[in-house]
Amino acid sequence: MDPDSLVRRYLLLGLGFDRLEEGFVDAFTGDPALRQQVENATKPDPGVLARTARELRAELPASGLNAERAHFIDVHLRALECSGRKFAGEEIGFVDEVEAYFDVRISKGNEDAYGDAHRLMGEVLPGPGTLVERVQAHRKADEIPAAKLAECVDAMSSALRDLVRGTFPLPASETVEYEVVGDKPWSGFNYYLGDYRSKVAINSDLPQFMANLPRLIAHESYPGHHTEHCRKEAGLVGAGQLEQTLFLVNTPQCLMAEGLADLALEAIVGHDWGLWAQEIYADLGLAFDGEKAQQLSAASGQLISVRQDAALMLHDEGRSHDDVAGFLERWSLSTPERARQSLRFLSSPLWRAYTSTYVEGYRLLGGWLDQAATPADRTDRFRRLLDEPLVPSSLRSAPGGDTSGDLRRLDTFDPASTLEIPR
């Protein structure tokens, strides 16, 4: 089989999963005739899709694709085979499911580390009352007034866009349109439309906080999902790698994209992102303590695994929703309403494993970036994440690529705010 034929069959296979579960294809910017062919066909049998994925994997060595492209397609076919088996009703252990989807092996975190994070957060937020009460009071004071949200989004997006264009050039025609929506299980969502255009939806059901908005805009737009899509469309797709026109849920692409996007703010602004944001908010008439936001982010860093632990409790240990909600309330210091919002995401048949993309993606990609010898090298590494068809095992196989032991800093202060599904 020649490379073009195999890639075409891969695209048809991936598009077929959207007939089983709408939303499985997150973005497709390739030949519309392929999508139409799938839509006109009979609804596929998931077992047949799984078998097709296995057959394509077996044909890869003789396809003529170079090693990098073949490896990229191989790990995605492995993920699709697992999805086909799941849709067919086969029982697959949750840890094995996550590994097949995202090319990583997960395990539970350490509650002693969570306790240390709470102690450090208490030092950043001293005063009377319990830590939960102090955290909730701080969150309330940090909430963006609804009337100011659109203005804050536009200002943050414009400032980040200017920085990105100076470091990671974008096509002149690229645009992002923002809209406010409701009744969603996530905080933000990027819909990539192709031709360097994105629509970013922001969930009005969840309060938006000044400390989290810069990370949200960086994650979804500059230099996160939108930037990655634009540069890969201009580079990889422009060079004929048509497999990059398809973005599928529950594949290694997702872990790479979410890890990149969660690292995006510090990649473009630096560790003093809070002080940078403070100046923008001041111009909008809002008082924001950027230094405290940075300190709280650092203090809460060891809470990175709480959401993944909750998923493991729910799907691997068979714990009740009440038990898991209580766990989230305790360690993420969230309200019962926020804990239930997180549970909605963790309980979705399509998204239940997805939390691992944030946790393991941040660890893996962050550890790899931290191996950079100089700031310029770190910037070059982030550019590679934006531009190259890398997957988790690509980073692990690189010299010094084992980052499994890293626990890095993440703004997990408001866990619900990080439920951004990619694109």
Buried (B, 14 or more C-beta within 10 A) or exposed (E): BEBEEBBBBBBBBBBBBBBBBEEBBBBBBBEEEBBEBBEEEEEBBBBEBBBBBBEBBEBBEEBBBEEBBBBBBBBBBBBBBBBBBBBBEEEEEBBEBBBBBBBBEBEBBEBEBBEBBBEBBBEBBEEEEEEBEBBBEBBEEBEBEEEBBBBBBEBBBEBBBEBBBEEBEBEEEBBBEBEEEEEBBBBBBBBBBBEBBBBBBBBBEBBBBBBBBBBBBBBBBBBBBBBBBBBBBBBBBEEEBBBBBBBBBBBBBBBBBBBBBBBBBBBBBEEEBBBBBBEBBEEBEBEBBBEBBBBBBBBBBBBBBBBBBBBBBBBBEEBEEEBBBBBBBBBBBBBEEBBBBBBBBBBBEBBBBBBBBBBBBBBBBBBBBEBBEEEEEBBEBBBBBBBBBBBBBBBBEEEEBEBEEEBBBBBBBBBBBBBBBBB
